[in-house]
């Protein structure tokens, strides 16, 4: 129409196209979407210089690349726990080096988007999803996207012996340490006592607590219910202790287990596990083990039935290749396992795990469960899952699915408690999962060449949730 100003449309120029593609890359990254390789290469290569001179070059380049679609990675290449943390740009997940830089997209804690760069706070036990591609020669992953995945906190319950009491956090409250957790007993906790215990004033170390709790602040659990009972030793338990005594001088050096009996589930006979004659190694084993015995146990009178006389004996792994914690408090350790450990803290974890197993009476409780299943007085192992624990080999249980659940539960408990024992004795708790990691391979290998086993992964999880 006459009299109206004619609207000018900006002319297409190569430089405008380049800027548009750069904006597209920025928009994709802000939403946590990795830029297609053709776009990243275009924006960072010499093609920009050509585009500034050749009309329609960016458009032609995009059309050409469209014929070769790039797949967006939707499944993480690795999900696991941070196993080494030097800084936000120098860390490992499941033993694999993660390479991140300004081009890596980091998921925001709110889940509302992403930001460029490496994580700000990385610590041992942090759970993370890694998206990117592997560099096999470097044993690394070039991270395109990282997402922190906290493990959901749920209800926690268990049965364990109290190994430390912190005192009253406030009037009418008590904080205890048991089962590898700090547990707060407050005014909202439904408490019960089995005589001769009558009140919270009677609660101390070497007392049993059966609890149900919810997560609180700073890794402390808040108990919904707590039932306390004295640490009695029954005649049956006392007899089992005597039966599992071990005298290394009485075992022939050529003694061995009956393979047929072991195959059908008969427990190994500790009296047929010969010692290993290495005085220096034995002295080291004893010194580390004695440091790990909790102070409350050392302080018990010799006449107290609940006192455990811990001993640590070096054995021949060719006759029985596993650590064996006996109800008597004697812990048999093959010399091959001692040699596999890289430092004292790793060896301390192996011994602390055995000590924890005996303190929690896992061998005794598992033997009772095994006998009950055999006699038919209970229907299945599932009835023992809430409270049972103990060296499966000692009890002679098989490898069925439900038994595996029981075994896993007992390993988790002794693992959690072992971290407390290591910490109290001054050892490095971050070395605990490394010990089991090294033992996951039959052949001597560095952890970088061994897949992270479940037992080590659980300890990393505990370090991240409880020990951060």
N, C-alpha and C positions, 0 to 999 in steps of 0.2 A: 504494500500500500504506500501511496505517496505520503511524504511527510514523516514517516517512521524511520528511525535510525537502523541501519542494517547491522545485525549482530555478527561479530567476527568470531569465527571458530579457530582456535589455536591450530596452527599448522603442525602437521606431524614432522617431527625431526628425530634423528637417531638418538640424540642426547635425552629427549623426553622418554623415549622407549627404554633407554638404559635406566633412567631414574625410576620408571614404573616397575621394571623388573626388580630393582633393588628394594622398592617398597613391598613388593610381593614377598620377597625373601624374609624381610623383617616381620611381616604380618604372620607368616607361617611359623617362624621361630617363637613369636610371642605366645602362640597357642600350643607350643610344645610339639609342633610338626616339623620333622626334619625336612630341610629343603631338598628337592630332587637334585641329584648329582649334576644334571645339566645346568640347573639354575645356579648352583654354587660355583661351578666351574666358569660359567659365563661371567658372573659378577666379580670373580677374582682373577680372571685371566686377561691375556692380551687382546682377547676378542673385543673388549670394550673399545680399545683404540681403533680397531678396524670399524666397529659400529659407528664411531663418530665421523667416519669419513665415507662409508658406503651406505647410501640410502636403503632403508628397509632391511638391513642386515640382521638386526635383532628379531624382526618378525620372521624372516626366513629361517633363522636359527631355531626359534621356538617351534615353528611348524615342523622342522626336521626332527626335533627331539620328541615331539608329540607322537611320532610314529613308533617310539621306543619307550613305553611307559615305565616309570620307576615305582617299585613296590614300597609302600610305607611299612616299616617294621612295627607290627602290632603285638608281638610276643617278645618278652625280654630274652636276650641271649644268655643271661645269667641272673638267677635269683639266689641270694645268700646273705651272709653276714660279713661285715668288715673284720678281717683277720689281721690286718696291719694298718696302723694309722699314724703317719708322720705329719701329714697336713691335709688340707682340703683338696690339694692337687697331687698328693703322693700317698696313695693307699691301695690296699688289696681287698678284694672280695673273694671269699673261698680260696684264698691263696693266689689269685690271678691279679696281676697289676692292672689298675684301671687308669687309662690315659685320658685326661680331660683337660680342656682349655676353654678359651673364650667362645668357641663355637659349640660347646656342649650345652645342652638345655637341661636345667635343673628344675625339677618339679617343686612348686611352692608348697609349704606345709599345709596351707588351707585347701589344697587341691584345686584351686581356682585358675591355675595356669602355670606358666613356666617363666624362668628368667635365664639369661645366658650366663655361662660360667660354671665353676666347680662348686661343690657344697661348702658351706661356711663352717659347719661343725661335724667333724667325722670322728668317731670313737669306736673302740673295739666292741663288737657285738651289735652294731647298727645294722638293721636289715634293709636291703636295698635291691631294687630291680635295675638291671643294666641293659640298655639298648645300644647296639653298635655292631662292630665287626671285629673279629679276632685277628691278632697278629701272632701266629703260632710260634714263629722263631723268637719272639720277644716274651712269650708266655703272657700276653697282655690282651686287653680289649680296648679299642679306640671307642670311647663313649660318645654317642650322639645324643643320648638322653639318659638321665638318671632320675629315679623316683625312690624316695625313702618310704619304706613300708613297715610301720610299727606293728609289732605283734599285738593283737587285741588282748587286753587284760580281762580276765574273767574270774569267776569264783575259784578259790584254792582251798583244798582240804587235805588233811593228812593226819598221820599218827607218828610222833617222833619224840625223842628225848630232848629236854631242854639243856642246852650246853652253855648258855649265858643269860644273865638277867641284868637288864639295864636300870632297873628301879622304876619308880613312879614318874611318868612324864607329867602327871597332874594328879591332884588328890583323887583317890579312888581308881587310879589306873596303874597298869604295870606293862612294861615292854620286855618281852622275852625274845630269845633267839632259839629257834628250833626248826628242823627240817630244811635248813639253809635259808630261812627267812627271818626278818625282824617282824614280830607279831605284837600288835598293840591290843591289850585287854582294857577296854574302857567301860563306861557306865552302860553302854548299849549292848555289851557282850553278855550272852546267857551263859553263866558259869556253873559248873557242877564239880563236885569233889568226891573222890572215893576215899573213905576212911583208910588210914588215920588222918588224911588231909581234910581240913575244914574250911579254909579261907585263903585268900590271896597271900596272906602273911606266911602261909606254909609252902608257897610255890617257890622253888629254887632250882638250881641245876640238879641234874640226875633225877628229875621228875618227868613223867610222861605227860604229853598233852595231845589230845585228839581234838582237832580244831576244824572250823569252817570259817573262811575269811574272804574279804573282798579287798581289792587294791586300794591303798590309801595314797599318801603323799611321800615323795622321796624314797620310793621303794619299800615302804613299810606297809604291811598288811594289817587291816583292822578286823579283828575277830568278831564274827557274828555269834559264834558259840565256842566254848572251850571247856573240855572235861579233863581234869587233872587226876593222876593216880601215881602212887609210889612205884619206884623201880624194884619190884620184887624179883627174886630168882627162884623159880620152882625147882623141885627135885629133878624133874625131867630135864630142865635146862642145865642144871648142875651136872647131871650124868653125861649129857652131851658134851659139855666142856671137858670133862675127864676123858671121855672116849676119843676126843680129837686132839689130845696132847701130842706133842711131836718132839722126839729126841733124835737129832741128826746123827748122833753117834751110834744109834741102834739100827739105822737103815743101811742095808748092804748097798755098795756103790753100783751093783748090777741089778738092783731091784727095778721092777717095772710094773705097770698096770696091766690088768687082764683086758685085752682089746675086745673080747667078746662081751664081757660084763659092761664095759664102757659103752659099747655099741647099743646094748639093750637098755641103757639108762641107769645102770648102777653107778652110784657116786664114786669118784676117785678115792682111793685109799691113801691118805697122807703118809701113812707109815711105809708106803712103798714108793715114795718120791725121794730119791737120794739127794744129799746135800752136794753143794759145789765147793771144792776146796780152794778158795781164794780168800785168804785172811784180810787183805787190804780192802777188797770189795765188800766183804762181810762187815768190816768195821764201819765203812761209809754207810752201808745200808742201815746199820743199827743206830748210828749217830743221827741220821736224818729222821728215821722213824721215831726215836725217842723225843725229838723236838716237837713232833706233830701230836703227841698224846695230849688231849685237852687238860688244862690245869685242874678242872674239877675232878677228873679221874685220878690224877696224880695225888690229889689231896685226900682221897678216901683212905680210911684206915685199912690196914691189911686184913682185918677181920670182917670188913664189910663184904657181904656176898656179891654186891654189884660191882666191886672193883675188878677190873680186867687187867691181868698181867700180860701186856702186849710184848710180843717178841717178833723179830723180823729175821727170817732165815733164807739164806741164799740156796737155791736148788738147781738141779740139772734139768734144763728145759727140754732135753730130748726125751725125758721120762714123763714129764707133764709140762706143756708149754705155756700154761696160763698162771696168773696170780691166783692164789687160793687163800681166802681169808677164813680161818676156822673159828668156830664159836668160842674156843679157848682163848682167843686173842692172838694166836700165832698166825703170822702172815707169811706164806711161802712165795718167794719171788724168784723166777728163773733168772739165771745170770745173763741170758741173752737179752732180756728186757732191760736190765740195768745197763748193759753195754749199748743198747739202742738209744737210750736217753742222752740228750745233748748237754744237759746241765742239771744241777741239783734240784731246781724248782720242778722240772719235769718228773724227776724221780720222786720228789715229794708228793706230787699229785697221785702217782700210782699207789704209794703207801697210804696217803690220806684217804683215798677211796676205800682201801681195805679196812682202815681203822673205822671209817664212817659206817661201813657195812656191819661191823661187829657191834659198834655202839648202838645202832638201831636194831640190833638183834635180827638182822635179816637172815643169817644162816639158820637160826633157831626157828623163826616163824615160817621160813620156806620149807624146812623139814617137816614141820607140823602139817602144813598144807599138802605136801606131797603124800604124807601118810594118810591124810583124810581122803584124798582123791583115790588112792589105791584101795582103801578099805570100803569105799562107796558111801561113807558117811555124809559127804557133800556131793553135789551133782557135777560141778565143774570148777575150773580155775577162776572163772569170772567172780565167784563168791569171795575170792581173796584179793581181787584187784584193788579195792579201796585201801587196804592196810598192809598188804603183804610185801615182803622184800627179802632178798637173800641171794647168795651165789647159786645160780641155777645148777651149776655142775655139782655142787656139794649136795644139793637136794635130789639130783638125779632126774630132773624133769626133762621132757623131750622138747621138740622144736615145733610143736603145734602152734596154731595161730593165737589161741588164748594164752598159752604159756608165754609166747613172745611178748604179749601185752604186759604180763606180770614182770617179765625180765626187764623190759624197757622202763617200767615204773620204778623198779628197784635201782636201776642204774642212774636214773634221774635223781632219786633221793640221795644216794651216796655221792653223786657228783656235786650236788648243791652243798651238802655238808662238807665235802672235802675242800671246797673253796674257803669256807670259814676256818677250817683247821690250818690250811696253808697260810692264810692271812695272819692268823694269830701267831704262827711260828716265824713270820717274817719272810715267807717265800713269795715269789711273783705269781699271782693268780692268773695272769694272762698266759702263762706257760702251761696251764692245766689242759686246755683243749689240744695243745700241740703234742702233748704226751700221747694221747689216744690217736691222734692223727698219724704220728710216726708208726704206731703199732698196727695201723690199718693195712699195712702192706707186709706180706711175709718176707719180701726181700728188702734189704737195706736200701732205702731211697730217701732223698730230701722231700720235705712236705710238698714242694712245688710240683712234684711228679706223682703225688698221691691224691686221689679224690677225697674230698672232705667227708669223713664218716659221720653218721647220725649222732654218735655219742659226743664227738667234738663239736658238732654244730649246736647241740643242745647247750653245752657249756658256754659257747659264744653267745647264745641267746640270753643265758642267765647273766653273763658279764654285762651285756647291754641293758638288761632290764633292772638288775638288782645292784650291780657294782659300779655303774657309771658315776 
